[in-house]
């Protein structure tokens, strides 16, 4: 069984994960501008791999 992770640990790691996502996907957004929980589009964006891919394509720089 895994050890529970504290909310503080998750909060401390969020900026690093946001930076990795922006760099890996070459997104045209600042990591600090990614809201970790309140985007009303999350359900639509993460509904399927196809939906996620379409969202990435729309946000990516060339």
Number of C-alpha atoms within 10 A of each C-alpha: 3 4 5 6 8 8 9 8 9 11 11 10 11 16 15 12 13 18 15 13 13 17 14 9 13 15 17 14 14 11 18 12 8 15 10 11 7 8 10 8 9 11 10 11 17 13 11 11 10 11 14 15 13 12 14 16 14 11 15 13 11 7
